[in-house]
Every structure is written in structure tokens, then in C-alpha cells.
Amino acid sequence: MRRQVKGQQVRRELLPDQSKELLRELHLLTREGHLNADALRKLKQVNHLVGLLRPAMEDIQTRHPSPVVVDAGSGNAYLGFILYELFLKDAEAGTLLNVEGRPELTQRAKERAGRLGFGRMEFQTAHLETAQWPERVHLLTALHACDTATDDALAVAIQKGADHVAVVPCCQAEVATQLKESKQAVDPTLALLYQHAWHRREFGSHLTNVLRALTLEAFGYQVTVTELTGWEHSLKNELILGRRVHRENRQARAKLESLLGAFGVRPKLARVLGVEPTTRTTPV
């Protein structure tokens, strides 16, 4: 039998103005108002992210008459529904677009939005690299978009001039493969960091996210990298937050190009945005 969290403990996990009705509709709460362990983990994770996104949401609602929020790779749209209820439900304007590649999840979420009366929630069934995006995006989130799907989400945020971006990357594999292929062209001392397959996967994952953060900086974002929740809740735990403050950052762009060249990699985000690695001499 699953352990359940009841009564006062449930109330402690709720955000101000967060309704139990929505959480029941999302199947995070039972009809009796209890949480099981899995639901508690999901609720803590999403609510913690919502707390981190609150300044961004308040910023775009202050500066834009009809802000556009995109949840890329939205899955069951837990984050989208909670953001909508807390920030857009009672606002005069604003749209929240959920983009998800699995049609059954999109249909389920669309029906749920209809039952809740969330009229400015929109849904699109598409993979991120082929989705139809609004002309302007003000906040883009991507929670556990797998491998290069996170790159697709970041590229959209940059290309659409998003004021804020928040991604929790997942299952980075592309750069690890490129490291294996480019090993002979890399400084032999640097190559020691990933000569074993296990280290190559781990280092490739780390390098991927370093490059993503640096790419955001190069395109004018102020970046914060932190953990989403404690390790007991999720192993895919790195959160990259970006706030656009400039049109570009040439110093960060030079560092990005140099780092790409040093390791002989060019991940999808760099390819989509046309970032070329600095050419380096092949070691003798």
C-alpha cells in the first residue's frame, strides 16, 4: 500500500492560492484530499519550480499587456496548469501554450482545461523541432525535455526573444557521441577527462549544460544554474534559468566558440543558431 500524506501535511505543500480542485483534476490529490509518495514528489518539484518562476511571471505580466508563456515538451502539463491557475486565470490577458509530441497527452490535457474553464490555455501536438511557435514568446519552460529537445527549446527561446527561459535538461547523449568521434583532435590532456565510456557519458552531460548556459549568455541572457529540488526527488536535477538583459554578449560568444573548438564538438543548439567552433591545430 502506498504511504499517504494527509491533512495538515498536504496544506503545507500547497502554494498560496493553489486549489485542491486543480490538484484533484491532475490526480495529484485523491478524492479524500490525500497525497501518495509519488504525487508528493511531483508536487514538490513543480511547486518549487513555480516559486523560482514567480519573479519571471510577475515581470512579464507587468511589462507586456498579453504575455505568452510556452511549456515546451509539456507532458501531462502539470506545470502549465499550475502556472495558469496562479498567474493567468484571473488576469485580463495572457496565453499559455503547451507543446507536446504525444497526442494522447495533448488530448487529455485539452479536455482537462475545458473542464476547468482555462480558456487561454492552448495545446499543440508536435515535436519541438517542427512545432509552430508564436511570433513572440515572453517566458519559455522545458521540464525534462530529453537530449536535443532541450536544445530545440532553448533555440526557440533565443529566436523568439524570450524575456525569460527555464529548462531542466534530461538524458544528454549527443555531445558524448561527438567527444568519442573527435577524441584524436583534442588536446591529449583534456581527452583524459573522458577516456572511459562512463566518464564520457558523465562529462558529456556536464559539458552539454555548460555549453547551453554559455550559449544563453552569448545571446544576451543573464544565467543562473542551480538545482531544482533535492537529489531525493530527482536525479535529473539541474536547472538553467536565463533572463534577457542584452542583445548579445561578444565576450561570452568568444568563450563559447573557444570551448566548442577545444573539445571538437558542435551540439544541436550551436548548429541551429549558427555558432561555429574556433579552429584549433590538431595535436601532434
Secondary structure as GFF3:
##gff-version 3
##sequence-region A 1 284
A	DSSP	beta_strand	4	5	.	.	.	ID=ss1
A	DSSP	alpha_helix	7	13	.	.	.	ID=ss2
A	DSSP	alpha_helix	20	25	.	.	.	ID=ss3
A	DSSP	beta_strand	35	36	.	.	.	ID=ss4
A	DSSP	alpha_helix	37	63	.	.	.	ID=ss5
A	DSSP	beta_strand	68	72	.	.	.	ID=ss6
A	DSSP	alpha_helix	78	83	.	.	.	ID=ss7
A	DSSP	pi_helix	84	88	.	.	.	ID=ss8
A	DSSP	beta_strand	95	100	.	.	.	ID=ss9
A	DSSP	alpha_helix	103	116	.	.	.	ID=ss10
A	DSSP	beta_strand	121	125	.	.	.	ID=ss11
A	DSSP	three_ten_helix	128	130	.	.	.	ID=ss12
A	DSSP	beta_strand	139	146	.	.	.	ID=ss13
A	DSSP	alpha_helix	148	159	.	.	.	ID=ss14
A	DSSP	beta_strand	164	170	.	.	.	ID=ss15
A	DSSP	alpha_helix	174	182	.	.	.	ID=ss16
A	DSSP	three_ten_helix	183	185	.	.	.	ID=ss17
A	DSSP	alpha_helix	188	191	.	.	.	ID=ss18
A	DSSP	three_ten_helix	192	194	.	.	.	ID=ss19
A	DSSP	alpha_helix	197	218	.	.	.	ID=ss20
A	DSSP	beta_strand	221	227	.	.	.	ID=ss21
A	DSSP	beta_strand	238	244	.	.	.	ID=ss22
A	DSSP	alpha_helix	250	263	.	.	.	ID=ss23
A	DSSP	alpha_helix	268	273	.	.	.	ID=ss24
###
